[in-house]
């Protein structure tokens, strides 16, 4: 059985989607073009499940008869409860940050990177 999986909103291929079909030896993962291939299935009805983080899991009834499937996964926005981002001021006493916060905020974001040095 072969097929490909795309984002339902934009139609772009989804890499890294886990695809599992009952009666197979395990799940397969889609490649960079969203393609999956499962070998060794007998002809007949099967349940296919496709899942990836940030997308709704899809379970379909499929009939394996050598056809190629197109599966569209819809996004599943999720909230990370309790997530907090913190920053350490490198100018503070005892700081272990390798990048001074002044440099990061001003130099990195507001100016282009310095030119590469040539070695002789």
PyMOL commands that set and color helices and strands:
alter all, ss='L'
color gray80, all
select helices_A, chain A and resi 101-110
alter helices_A, ss='H'
color red, helices_A
select strands_A, chain A and resi 2-7+18-21+28-29+35-37+44-51+58-64+68-73
alter strands_A, ss='S'
color yellow, strands_A
deselect
rebuild
show_as cartoon
